[in-house]
Amino acid sequence: MDALKGWMEQQLTDKQVEPNSRLGQALNDMLKRWQALTGFLRIAGAPLDNNLAEPALKLSVRYRNNSLFYKNQHGAYVGDVLSSLIETCRLNGINPIAYLSALLNNRSAVVANPADWLPWNFQQAPTASAQAPPLGHLPPIIGHAGVLGVAVP
């Protein structure tokens, strides 16, 4: 990188490259921003690309386009929650279907101790039979006041 910087400076000082040409402007821009452009060199093990971030960005764009077809705001809210859960499972190497099934099959235990049922913990969580009694109330209904007197969004 030092050799590259020296070469660029030499090209401009020896007038090998016209400063107003596209190449000259590009070299000047690089030299002006040299500290920022070479920042990755000052951090040991810093990646040279952002290939890990690209697929996540594509998922967000695809989700944004698909979300145009939600019928109402509650549908969009549910879609957001499910998308977040699925992506969290994917990042933790967990099958999202198995995770969501475990949550539904053990919903009493999930309500009693939600931290045990986070995607990265749920495989070690105790089963519902050893955890808590079944829910004593019906699940909330959209638009109606729930157990706490608050309408479900």
DSSP file (Angstrom, degrees, kcal/mol; ACC not computed):
  #  RESIDUE AA STRUCTURE BP1 BP2  ACC     N-H-->O    O-->H-N    N-H-->O    O-->H-N    TCO  KAPPA ALPHA  PHI   PSI    X-CA   Y-CA   Z-CA
    1    1 A M     >        0   0    0      0, 0.0     4,-2.4     0, 0.0     5,-0.2   0.000 360.0 360.0 360.0 -35.7    0.0    0.0    0.0
    2    2 A D  H  >  +     0   0    0      2,-0.2     4,-2.6     1,-0.2     5,-0.2   0.909 360.0  49.9 -65.0 -40.1    2.9    2.3    0.7
    3    3 A A  H  > S+     0   0    0      2,-0.2     4,-2.4     1,-0.2    -1,-0.2   0.894 110.2  50.8 -64.2 -39.1    4.3    1.6   -2.8
    4    4 A L  H  > S+     0   0    0      2,-0.2     4,-2.4     1,-0.2    -2,-0.2   0.919 111.0  47.9 -63.7 -43.7    0.9    2.3   -4.3
    5    5 A K  H  X S+     0   0    0     -4,-2.4     4,-2.5     1,-0.2     5,-0.2   0.923 112.3  49.3 -63.9 -43.6    0.6    5.6   -2.5
    6    6 A G  H  X S+     0   0    0     -4,-2.6     4,-2.5     1,-0.2    -2,-0.2   0.904 110.8  50.4 -60.9 -41.7    4.2    6.5   -3.6
    7    7 A W  H  X S+     0   0    0     -4,-2.4     4,-2.4     2,-0.2    -2,-0.2   0.913 110.6  48.9 -63.8 -42.9    3.4    5.6   -7.2
    8    8 A M  H  X S+     0   0    0     -4,-2.4     4,-1.6     2,-0.2    -2,-0.2   0.928 112.9  47.2 -63.5 -44.7    0.2    7.7   -7.2
    9    9 A E  H  X S+     0   0    0     -4,-2.5     4,-2.6     1,-0.2     5,-0.2   0.904 112.4  50.3 -62.7 -40.5    2.0   10.7   -5.8
   10   10 A Q  H  X S+     0   0    0     -4,-2.5     4,-2.8     1,-0.2     6,-0.3   0.893 106.0  55.3 -65.9 -39.6    4.8   10.3   -8.3
   11   11 A Q  H  <>S+     0   0    0     -4,-2.4     5,-1.9     1,-0.2     6,-1.5   0.886 113.8  41.7 -59.2 -38.8    2.4   10.1  -11.2
   12   12 A L  H ><5S+     0   0    0     -4,-1.6     3,-0.6     3,-0.2    -2,-0.2   0.895 117.1  45.1 -77.9 -41.1    0.9   13.4  -10.2
   13   13 A T  H 3<5S+     0   0    0     -4,-2.6    -2,-0.2     1,-0.2    -3,-0.2   0.868 114.2  48.3 -72.8 -35.4    4.2   15.2   -9.3
   14   14 A D  T 3<5S-     0   0    0     -4,-2.8    -1,-0.2    -5,-0.2    -2,-0.2   0.439 110.4-123.8 -82.1   1.5    6.0   14.0  -12.5
   15   15 A K  T < 5 +     0   0    0     -3,-0.6    -3,-0.2    -5,-0.2    -4,-0.1   0.827  69.5 136.9  58.1  33.9    3.0   15.1  -14.5
   16   16 A Q  S   <S+     0   0    0     -5,-1.9     2,-0.4    -6,-0.3    -4,-0.2   0.731  71.8  42.2 -74.9 -24.3    2.6   11.6  -16.0
   17   17 A V  S    S-     0   0    0     -6,-1.5    -1,-0.2     6,-0.1    -2,-0.1  -0.988  92.5-119.9-125.9 131.9   -1.1   12.0  -15.4
   18   18 A E    >   -     0   0    0     -2,-0.4     3,-1.5     1,-0.1     6,-0.6  -0.563  20.1-140.1 -68.6 125.0   -3.1   15.1  -16.1
   19   19 A P  T 3  S+     0   0    0      0, 0.0     9,-0.2     0, 0.0    -1,-0.1   0.781 100.8  50.4 -61.2 -26.4   -4.6   16.3  -12.8
   20   20 A N  T 3  S+     0   0    0      4,-0.1    -2,-0.1     5,-0.1     2,-0.0   0.536  91.7  97.1 -89.6  -6.2   -7.9   17.3  -14.5
   21   21 A S  S <> S-     0   0    0     -3,-1.5     4,-2.7     1,-0.1     5,-0.2  -0.266  91.5-105.5 -74.0 169.1   -8.3   13.9  -16.3
   22   22 A R  H  > S+     0   0    0      2,-0.2     4,-2.4     1,-0.2     5,-0.2   0.912 122.8  47.9 -62.3 -41.9  -10.5   11.2  -14.8
   23   23 A L  H  > S+     0   0    0      2,-0.2     4,-2.7     1,-0.2    -1,-0.2   0.922 112.1  49.6 -65.2 -42.9   -7.5    9.2  -13.7
   24   24 A G  H  > S+     0   0    0     -6,-0.6     4,-2.5     2,-0.2    -2,-0.2   0.901 111.9  48.2 -62.4 -41.4   -5.9   12.3  -12.2
   25   25 A Q  H  X S+     0   0    0     -4,-2.7     4,-2.6    -7,-0.2    -1,-0.2   0.899 111.8  50.1 -65.0 -40.2   -9.1   13.1  -10.3
   26   26 A A  H  X S+     0   0    0     -4,-2.4     4,-2.4    -5,-0.2    -2,-0.2   0.915 111.3  48.2 -64.6 -42.2   -9.4    9.5   -9.1
   27   27 A L  H  X S+     0   0    0     -4,-2.7     4,-2.5     2,-0.2    -2,-0.2   0.923 112.4  48.8 -64.6 -43.1   -5.7    9.6   -7.9
   28   28 A N  H  X S+     0   0    0     -4,-2.5     4,-2.4     1,-0.2    -2,-0.2   0.915 111.0  50.5 -61.8 -42.5   -6.3   12.9   -6.1
   29   29 A D  H  X S+     0   0    0     -4,-2.6     4,-1.8     1,-0.2    -2,-0.2   0.917 111.1  48.5 -61.6 -43.4   -9.5   11.6   -4.5
   30   30 A M  H  < S+     0   0    0     -4,-2.4     7,-0.2     1,-0.2    -1,-0.2   0.913 112.0  48.5 -63.7 -41.8   -7.7    8.5   -3.2
   31   31 A L  H >< S+     0   0    0     -4,-2.5     3,-1.0     1,-0.2     4,-0.2   0.872 110.0  51.9 -67.7 -35.4   -4.8   10.5   -1.8
   32   32 A K  H 3< S+     0   0    0     -4,-2.4     3,-0.3     1,-0.2    -1,-0.2   0.860 119.1  36.3 -66.0 -34.4   -7.2   12.9   -0.1
   33   33 A R  T 3X S+     0   0    0     -4,-1.8     4,-2.7    -5,-0.2     5,-0.2   0.068  80.0 122.3-105.8  23.1   -9.0   10.0    1.5
   34   34 A W  H <> S+     0   0    0     -3,-1.0     4,-1.9     1,-0.2    -1,-0.2   0.869  71.3  53.9 -58.0 -42.3   -6.0    7.8    2.1
   35   35 A Q  H  4 S+     0   0    0     -3,-0.3    -1,-0.2    -4,-0.2    -2,-0.1   0.925 114.2  41.2 -59.2 -45.8   -6.5    7.5    5.9
   36   36 A A  H >4 S+     0   0    0     -3,-0.2     3,-1.2     1,-0.2     4,-0.3   0.900 113.8  52.4 -70.5 -40.1  -10.1    6.3    5.5
   37   37 A L  H 3< S+     0   0    0     -4,-2.7     3,-0.3     1,-0.3    -1,-0.2   0.791 114.8  41.5 -68.4 -27.1   -9.3    4.0    2.6
   38   38 A T  T >< S+     0   0    0     -4,-1.9     3,-1.6    -5,-0.2     4,-0.5   0.211  80.1 110.5-104.8  15.7   -6.5    2.2    4.4
   39   39 A G  G X   +     0   0    0     -3,-1.2     3,-1.3     1,-0.3     4,-0.3   0.827  69.2  64.7 -58.3 -33.2   -8.3    2.0    7.8
   40   40 A F  G >  S+     0   0    0     -3,-0.3     3,-0.8    -4,-0.3     6,-0.4   0.738  92.4  64.2 -64.7 -21.0   -8.6   -1.8    7.4
   41   41 A L  G <  S+     0   0    0     -3,-1.6    -1,-0.3     1,-0.2    -2,-0.2   0.747  96.0  57.1 -73.5 -22.4   -4.8   -2.0    7.6
   42   42 A R  G <  S+     0   0    0     -3,-1.3     2,-0.6    -4,-0.5    -1,-0.2   0.517  97.3  69.5 -87.1  -5.0   -4.7   -0.7   11.2
   43   43 A I  S X  S-     0   0    0     -3,-0.8     3,-1.8    -4,-0.3     2,-0.1  -0.952  86.3-127.5-117.6 115.5   -7.1   -3.4   12.5
   44   44 A A  T 3  S+     0   0    0     -2,-0.6    -2,-0.1     1,-0.3    -3,-0.1  -0.378  91.2   8.5 -62.7 130.7   -5.6   -6.9   12.7
   45   45 A G  T 3  S+     0   0    0      1,-0.2    -1,-0.3    -2,-0.1    -4,-0.1   0.547  84.5 156.2  78.8   8.3   -7.8   -9.4   10.9
   46   46 A A    <   -     0   0    0     -3,-1.8    -1,-0.2    -6,-0.4     2,-0.1  -0.473  46.7-113.7 -67.4 135.0  -10.2   -6.9    9.4
   47   47 A P        -     0   0    0      0, 0.0    -1,-0.1     0, 0.0    -7,-0.0  -0.373  10.9-141.6 -69.9 149.6  -12.0   -8.3    6.4
   48   48 A L  S    S+     0   0    0     -2,-0.1     2,-0.3    -8,-0.0    -8,-0.1   0.527  82.3  31.6 -86.9  -6.8  -11.2   -6.8    3.0
   49   49 A D  S    S-     0   0    0      0, 0.0     3,-0.2     0, 0.0     0, 0.0  -0.837  71.4-127.0-139.9 176.7  -14.8   -7.1    1.8
   50   50 A N    >>  +     0   0    0     -2,-0.3     4,-1.4     1,-0.1     3,-0.9  -0.136  58.4 133.0-118.5  36.2  -18.3   -7.0    3.1
   51   51 A N  T 34  +     0   0    0      1,-0.3    -1,-0.1     2,-0.2     0, 0.0   0.788  69.8  57.2 -60.5 -28.7  -19.4  -10.3    1.6
   52   52 A L  T 3> S+     0   0    0      1,-0.2     4,-0.6    -3,-0.2    -1,-0.3   0.828 107.9  47.2 -71.4 -30.0  -21.0  -11.5    4.9
   53   53 A A  H <> S+     0   0    0     -3,-0.9     4,-2.1     1,-0.2    -2,-0.2   0.769  95.8  74.5 -82.1 -25.7  -23.2   -8.4    5.0
   54   54 A E  H  X S+     0   0    0     -4,-1.4     4,-2.3     1,-0.2     5,-0.2   0.913  94.3  48.2 -58.5 -49.2  -24.4   -8.6    1.4
   55   55 A P  H  > S+     0   0    0      0, 0.0     4,-2.1     0, 0.0    -1,-0.2   0.890 111.0  52.4 -61.1 -36.3  -26.9  -11.5    1.8
   56   56 A A  H  X S+     0   0    0     -4,-0.6     4,-1.8     1,-0.2    -2,-0.2   0.899 109.6  49.1 -64.8 -39.2  -28.4   -9.9    4.9
   57   57 A L  H  X S+     0   0    0     -4,-2.1     4,-2.2     1,-0.2    -1,-0.2   0.897 109.0  52.5 -65.8 -39.8  -29.0   -6.7    2.9
   58   58 A K  H  X S+     0   0    0     -4,-2.3     4,-2.6     1,-0.2    -2,-0.2   0.889 106.9  53.1 -63.7 -38.5  -30.6   -8.6    0.1
   59   59 A L  H  X S+     0   0    0     -4,-2.1     4,-2.6     1,-0.2    -1,-0.2   0.904 108.6  50.3 -62.4 -40.0  -33.0  -10.3    2.5
   60   60 A S  H  X S+     0   0    0     -4,-1.8     4,-2.5     2,-0.2    -2,-0.2   0.912 111.7  47.0 -64.5 -42.1  -34.0   -6.9    3.8
   61   61 A V  H  X S+     0   0    0     -4,-2.2     4,-2.2     2,-0.2    -2,-0.2   0.918 113.2  48.5 -66.6 -42.6  -34.7   -5.6    0.3
   62   62 A R  H  X S+     0   0    0     -4,-2.6     4,-2.3     1,-0.2    -2,-0.2   0.916 112.6  48.7 -63.4 -41.8  -36.6   -8.7   -0.6
   63   63 A Y  H  X S+     0   0    0     -4,-2.6     4,-2.3     2,-0.2    -2,-0.2   0.904 108.6  53.9 -64.4 -40.9  -38.7   -8.5    2.6
   64   64 A R  H  < S+     0   0    0     -4,-2.5     4,-0.4     1,-0.2    -1,-0.2   0.916 111.0  46.0 -60.1 -42.8  -39.4   -4.8    2.0
   65   65 A N  H >< S+     0   0    0     -4,-2.2     3,-0.9     1,-0.2    -1,-0.2   0.901 114.0  48.0 -66.9 -40.4  -40.7   -5.6   -1.5
   66   66 A N  H >< S+     0   0    0     -4,-2.3     3,-1.8     1,-0.2    -1,-0.2   0.815 100.2  66.9 -69.5 -29.4  -42.8   -8.5   -0.2
   67   67 A S  G >< S+     0   0    0     -4,-2.3     3,-1.4     1,-0.3    -1,-0.2   0.633  80.6  78.6 -70.5 -11.4  -44.2   -6.4    2.7
   68   68 A L  G <  S+     0   0    0     -3,-0.9    -1,-0.3    -4,-0.4    -2,-0.1   0.697  89.5  58.3 -64.9 -16.9  -46.1   -4.2    0.2
   69   69 A F  G <  S+     0   0    0     -3,-1.8    -1,-0.2    -4,-0.1    -2,-0.2   0.313  72.6 122.7-101.5   8.2  -48.6   -7.0   -0.1
   70   70 A Y    <   -     0   0    0     -3,-1.4     3,-0.1     1,-0.1     6,-0.0  -0.469  59.2-140.1 -67.6 143.0  -49.7   -7.3    3.6
   71   71 A K  S    S-     0   0    0     -2,-0.1     2,-0.3     1,-0.1    -1,-0.1   0.855  73.7  -5.6 -76.0 -35.3  -53.4   -6.7    4.0
   72   72 A N  S  > S-     0   0    0      1,-0.1     4,-1.7    -3,-0.0     5,-0.1  -0.888  78.6 -90.1-150.4 179.1  -53.3   -4.6    7.1
   73   73 A Q  H  > S+     0   0    0     -2,-0.3     4,-2.2     1,-0.2     5,-0.1   0.852 121.5  54.5 -67.1 -35.7  -50.9   -3.3    9.8
   74   74 A H  H  > S+     0   0    0      2,-0.2     4,-2.7     1,-0.2    -1,-0.2   0.912 106.4  52.3 -65.5 -40.5  -51.3   -6.3   12.1
   75   75 A G  H  > S+     0   0    0      1,-0.2     4,-2.4     2,-0.2    -1,-0.2   0.896 109.6  49.4 -60.0 -39.9  -50.4   -8.6    9.2
   76   76 A A  H  X S+     0   0    0     -4,-1.7     4,-2.2     2,-0.2    -1,-0.2   0.885 109.9  51.7 -65.9 -38.5  -47.2   -6.5    8.7
   77   77 A Y  H  X S+     0   0    0     -4,-2.2     4,-2.3     2,-0.2    -2,-0.2   0.935 111.3  46.1 -63.1 -46.9  -46.5   -6.7   12.4
   78   78 A V  H  X S+     0   0    0     -4,-2.7     4,-2.7     1,-0.2     5,-0.2   0.908 112.0  52.1 -62.8 -41.9  -46.8  -10.5   12.5
   79   79 A G  H  X S+     0   0    0     -4,-2.4     4,-2.5    -5,-0.2    -1,-0.2   0.880 108.7  50.9 -61.3 -38.5  -44.7  -10.8    9.3
   80   80 A D  H  X S+     0   0    0     -4,-2.2     4,-2.3     2,-0.2    -2,-0.2   0.926 111.3  47.2 -64.2 -45.2  -42.0   -8.6   10.9
   81   81 A V  H  X S+     0   0    0     -4,-2.3     4,-2.5     2,-0.2    -2,-0.2   0.936 114.6  45.9 -63.4 -46.8  -41.9  -10.8   14.1
   82   82 A L  H  X S+     0   0    0     -4,-2.7     4,-2.8     1,-0.2     5,-0.2   0.911 112.3  50.7 -64.9 -41.6  -41.8  -14.1   12.1
   83   83 A S  H  X S+     0   0    0     -4,-2.5     4,-2.4    -5,-0.2    -1,-0.2   0.907 111.1  49.4 -62.0 -40.7  -39.1  -12.7    9.7
   84   84 A S  H  X S+     0   0    0     -4,-2.3     4,-2.3     2,-0.2    -2,-0.2   0.919 112.5  47.3 -64.1 -44.1  -37.0  -11.7   12.7
   85   85 A L  H  X S+     0   0    0     -4,-2.5     4,-2.4     2,-0.2    -2,-0.2   0.921 112.8  48.7 -62.7 -44.2  -37.4  -15.1   14.4
   86   86 A I  H  X S+     0   0    0     -4,-2.8     4,-2.5     1,-0.2    -2,-0.2   0.918 113.0  46.7 -64.3 -43.5  -36.5  -17.0   11.2
   87   87 A E  H  X S+     0   0    0     -4,-2.4     4,-2.5     2,-0.2    -1,-0.2   0.890 111.2  51.9 -67.1 -38.5  -33.4  -14.8   10.5
   88   88 A T  H  X S+     0   0    0     -4,-2.3     4,-1.3     2,-0.2    -2,-0.2   0.909 111.0  48.4 -63.2 -41.3  -32.3  -15.2   14.1
   89   89 A C  H  <>S+     0   0    0     -4,-2.4     5,-2.8     2,-0.2     3,-0.4   0.930 110.7  50.9 -62.2 -45.3  -32.7  -19.0   13.8
   90   90 A R  H ><5S+     0   0    0     -4,-2.5     3,-1.4     1,-0.2    -2,-0.2   0.917 109.0  50.4 -60.0 -43.9  -30.8  -19.0   10.6
   91   91 A L  H 3<5S+     0   0    0     -4,-2.5    -1,-0.2     1,-0.3    -2,-0.2   0.768 112.8  47.5 -66.7 -24.9  -27.9  -17.0   12.1
   92   92 A N  T 3<5S-     0   0    0     -4,-1.3    -1,-0.3    -3,-0.4    -2,-0.2   0.323 116.2-112.8 -97.7   7.3  -27.7  -19.4   15.0
   93   93 A G  T < 5S+     0   0    0     -3,-1.4     2,-0.4    -4,-0.3    -3,-0.2   0.836  70.7 137.7  69.5  33.7  -27.8  -22.5   12.8
   94   94 A I      < -     0   0    0     -5,-2.8    -1,-0.2    -6,-0.1    -2,-0.1  -0.896  61.9-113.0-115.9 141.7  -31.2  -23.7   14.0
   95   95 A N     >  -     0   0    0     -2,-0.4     4,-2.2     1,-0.2     5,-0.2  -0.615  24.0-150.4 -70.4 116.8  -34.1  -25.0   11.9
   96   96 A P  H  > S+     0   0    0      0, 0.0     4,-2.8     0, 0.0     5,-0.2   0.856  94.2  52.8 -61.4 -35.7  -36.8  -22.3   12.2
   97   97 A I  H  > S+     0   0    0      2,-0.2     4,-2.4     1,-0.2     5,-0.2   0.927 110.5  47.1 -65.7 -44.0  -39.6  -24.9   11.8
   98   98 A A  H  > S+     0   0    0      2,-0.2     4,-2.2     1,-0.2    -1,-0.2   0.896 113.8  49.3 -63.2 -39.2  -38.3  -27.0   14.6
   99   99 A Y  H  X S+     0   0    0     -4,-2.2     4,-2.2     2,-0.2    -2,-0.2   0.952 112.7  44.7 -65.8 -49.8  -37.9  -23.9   16.8
  100  100 A L  H  X S+     0   0    0     -4,-2.8     4,-2.1     1,-0.2    -1,-0.2   0.874 113.4  51.9 -63.9 -36.4  -41.4  -22.5   16.2
  101  101 A S  H  X S+     0   0    0     -4,-2.4     4,-2.8    -5,-0.2    -1,-0.2   0.907 108.6  50.8 -64.1 -41.6  -42.9  -26.0   16.7
  102  102 A A  H  X S+     0   0    0     -4,-2.2     4,-1.5     1,-0.2    -2,-0.2   0.893 109.3  51.5 -63.9 -38.3  -41.0  -26.3   20.0
  103  103 A L  H  < S+     0   0    0     -4,-2.2     7,-0.2     2,-0.2    -1,-0.2   0.924 113.7  43.6 -63.4 -43.5  -42.4  -22.9   21.1
  104  104 A L  H >< S+     0   0    0     -4,-2.1     3,-1.0     1,-0.2    -2,-0.2   0.904 114.0  49.4 -69.3 -40.7  -45.9  -23.9   20.3
  105  105 A N  H 3< S+     0   0    0     -4,-2.8    -1,-0.2     1,-0.3    -2,-0.2   0.753 122.2  34.1 -70.2 -22.8  -45.6  -27.3   21.9
  106  106 A N  T 3X S+     0   0    0     -4,-1.5     4,-2.2    -5,-0.2     3,-0.3  -0.154  73.9 137.7-122.6  37.6  -44.2  -25.9   25.1
  107  107 A R  H <> S+     0   0    0     -3,-1.0     4,-2.3     1,-0.2     5,-0.2   0.809  70.7  55.0 -61.3 -31.9  -46.0  -22.5   25.3
  108  108 A S  H  > S+     0   0    0      2,-0.2     4,-2.2     1,-0.2    -1,-0.2   0.930 110.5  45.4 -66.1 -43.2  -46.6  -22.8   29.0
  109  109 A A  H  > S+     0   0    0     -3,-0.3     4,-2.3     2,-0.2    -2,-0.2   0.862 110.8  54.6 -67.0 -34.7  -42.9  -23.2   29.7
  110  110 A V  H  < S+     0   0    0     -4,-2.2    -2,-0.2    -7,-0.2    -1,-0.2   0.925 110.2  45.6 -63.6 -44.7  -42.2  -20.4   27.3
  111  111 A V  H  < S+     0   0    0     -4,-2.3    -2,-0.2     1,-0.2    -1,-0.2   0.891 114.1  49.5 -65.4 -39.2  -44.5  -18.0   29.2
  112  112 A A  H  < S+     0   0    0     -4,-2.2    -2,-0.2     1,-0.2    -1,-0.2   0.868 133.6   7.7 -69.7 -37.2  -43.0  -19.2   32.5
  113  113 A N    ><  +     0   0    0     -4,-2.3     3,-1.1    -5,-0.1     4,-0.4  -0.594  65.6 173.4-147.2  79.4  -39.4  -18.7   31.5
  114  114 A P  G >  S+     0   0    0      0, 0.0     3,-1.4     0, 0.0    -1,-0.1   0.789  75.3  66.1 -63.2 -29.4  -38.9  -17.0   28.1
  115  115 A A  G >  S+     0   0    0      1,-0.3     3,-1.1     2,-0.2     6,-0.1   0.836  96.2  57.1 -63.6 -31.0  -35.1  -16.7   28.4
  116  116 A D  G <  S+     0   0    0     -3,-1.1    -1,-0.3     1,-0.2     9,-0.3   0.688 105.8  52.7 -69.9 -16.3  -34.8  -20.5   28.3
  117  117 A W  G <  S+     0   0    0     -3,-1.4    -1,-0.2    -4,-0.4    -2,-0.2   0.184  73.9 125.3-110.7  16.2  -36.6  -20.5   25.0
  118  118 A L  S X> S-     0   0    0     -3,-1.1     3,-2.4     1,-0.1     4,-2.2  -0.421  79.2-101.9 -66.9 154.3  -34.5  -18.0   23.0
  119  119 A P  T 34 S+     0   0    0      0, 0.0     4,-0.3     0, 0.0    -1,-0.1   0.814 122.8  47.3 -52.4 -35.5  -33.3  -19.6   19.7
  120  120 A W  T 34 S+     0   0    0      1,-0.2    -3,-0.0     2,-0.1    -4,-0.0   0.554 122.2  35.6 -84.8  -5.9  -29.8  -20.2   21.1
  121  121 A N  T X> S+     0   0    0     -3,-2.4     3,-1.9    -6,-0.1     4,-0.6   0.603  88.2  91.8-114.1 -18.5  -31.1  -21.7   24.3
  122  122 A F  G >< S+     0   0    0     -4,-2.2     3,-0.7     1,-0.3    -2,-0.1   0.735  79.0  61.1 -62.8 -26.1  -34.2  -23.7   23.4
  123  123 A Q  G 34 S+     0   0    0     -4,-0.3    -1,-0.3     1,-0.2    -2,-0.1   0.762 110.0  42.4 -72.1 -22.5  -32.5  -27.0   22.7
  124  124 A Q  G <4 S+     0   0    0     -3,-1.9    -1,-0.2    -8,-0.2    -2,-0.2   0.475  90.9 115.3 -96.8  -3.7  -31.3  -27.2   26.3
  125  125 A A  S << S-     0   0    0     -3,-0.7     3,-0.1    -4,-0.6    -8,-0.0  -0.359  72.1-111.2 -68.8 143.3  -34.6  -25.9   27.8
  126  126 A P        -     0   0    0      0, 0.0    -1,-0.1     0, 0.0    -2,-0.1  -0.323  41.6 -96.3 -67.1 158.0  -36.6  -28.3   30.0
  127  127 A T    >>  -     0   0    0      1,-0.1     3,-0.7     4,-0.1     4,-0.6  -0.253  30.7-108.2 -74.5 165.4  -39.9  -29.6   28.6
  128  128 A A  H >> S+     0   0    0      1,-0.2     4,-1.3     2,-0.2     3,-0.9   0.843 114.9  62.7 -63.5 -34.9  -43.2  -28.0   29.4
  129  129 A S  H 34 S+     0   0    0      1,-0.3    -1,-0.2     2,-0.2   -23,-0.0   0.837 110.0  40.0 -63.3 -31.0  -44.3  -30.9   31.6
  130  130 A A  H <4 S+     0   0    0     -3,-0.7    -1,-0.3     1,-0.0    -2,-0.2   0.547 119.3  49.4 -90.2  -7.4  -41.4  -30.2   34.0
  131  131 A Q  H << S-     0   0    0     -3,-0.9    -2,-0.2    -4,-0.6    -3,-0.1   0.936 109.7 -17.7-100.1 -68.6  -41.8  -26.5   33.8
  132  132 A A     <  -     0   0    0     -4,-1.3    -1,-0.3   -19,-0.0   -23,-0.2  -0.955  61.5 -97.6-146.4 157.0  -45.2  -24.9   34.3
  133  133 A P        -     0   0    0      0, 0.0     3,-0.1     0, 0.0   -21,-0.1  -0.300  58.5 -81.7 -69.8 163.0  -48.9  -25.6   34.2
  134  134 A P        -     0   0    0      0, 0.0    -5,-0.0     0, 0.0     0, 0.0  -0.178  61.5 -77.5 -62.6 160.1  -50.9  -24.9   31.1
  135  135 A L        -     0   0    0      1,-0.1   -27,-0.1    -3,-0.1   -28,-0.0  -0.296  33.6-148.2 -58.0 139.2  -52.1  -21.4   30.5
  136  136 A G  S    S+     0   0    0     -3,-0.1     2,-0.3     2,-0.1    -1,-0.1   0.319  76.7  48.4 -92.6   8.3  -55.1  -20.5   32.5
  137  137 A H  S    S-     0   0    0      3,-0.0    -2,-0.1     0, 0.0    10,-0.0  -0.935  90.1 -95.2-142.2 163.1  -56.5  -18.1   29.9
  138  138 A L        -     0   0    0     -2,-0.3     9,-0.2     1,-0.1     3,-0.1  -0.415  51.8 -92.7 -74.4 155.3  -57.2  -18.1   26.2
  139  139 A P        -     0   0    0      0, 0.0    -1,-0.1     0, 0.0     0, 0.0  -0.337  56.9 -87.0 -63.2 153.4  -54.7  -16.6   23.8
  140  140 A P        -     0   0    0      0, 0.0     2,-0.4     0, 0.0     6,-0.1  -0.265  37.6-136.9 -64.7 149.8  -55.3  -13.0   23.0
  141  141 A I    >   -     0   0    0      3,-0.1     3,-2.1     4,-0.1    11,-0.6  -0.905  30.2-100.0-108.7 135.7  -57.6  -12.0   20.2
  142  142 A I  B 3  S+a  152   0A   0     -2,-0.4     3,-0.1     1,-0.3     9,-0.0  -0.278 105.4   8.9 -57.8 129.3  -56.6   -9.3   17.8
  143  143 A G  T 3  S+     0   0    0      9,-1.2     2,-0.3     1,-0.3    -1,-0.3   0.294 107.2 103.5  85.7  -9.8  -58.3   -6.0   18.7
  144  144 A H  S <  S-     0   0    0     -3,-2.1     8,-1.0     6,-0.1    -1,-0.3  -0.774  82.8 -97.3-105.2 151.2  -59.8   -7.2   22.0
  145  145 A A  B     -B  151   0B   0     -2,-0.3     6,-0.2     6,-0.2    -4,-0.1  -0.450  44.7-148.2 -65.7 133.5  -58.5   -6.4   25.4
  146  146 A G    >   -     0   0    0      4,-2.0     3,-1.7    -2,-0.2    -1,-0.1   0.021  39.8 -68.6 -88.9-161.8  -56.3   -9.1   26.7
  147  147 A V  T 3  S+     0   0    0      1,-0.3    -2,-0.1    -9,-0.2    -1,-0.0   0.837 136.3  47.3 -60.3 -35.0  -55.6  -10.5   30.2
  148  148 A L  T 3  S-     0   0    0      2,-0.2    -1,-0.3     1,-0.0     3,-0.1   0.394 120.5-107.5 -88.4   3.5  -53.9   -7.2   31.1
  149  149 A G  S <  S+     0   0    0     -3,-1.7     2,-0.4     1,-0.3    -2,-0.1   0.630  82.9 122.7  81.1  14.0  -56.7   -5.1   29.6
  150  150 A V        -     0   0    0     -6,-0.1    -4,-2.0     0, 0.0    -1,-0.3  -0.917  64.5-120.2-112.4 133.2  -54.5   -4.1   26.7
  151  151 A A  B     -B  145   0B   0     -2,-0.4    -6,-0.2    -6,-0.2    -9,-0.1  -0.474  30.2-113.6 -70.3 140.1  -55.5   -4.7   23.1
  152  152 A V  B      a  142   0A   0     -8,-1.0    -9,-1.2   -11,-0.6    -1,-0.1  -0.569 360.0 360.0 -71.6 132.6  -53.2   -6.9   21.1
  153  153 A P              0   0    0      0, 0.0   -76,-0.1     0, 0.0    -1,-0.1   0.527 360.0 360.0 -66.0 360.0  -51.6   -4.9   18.3
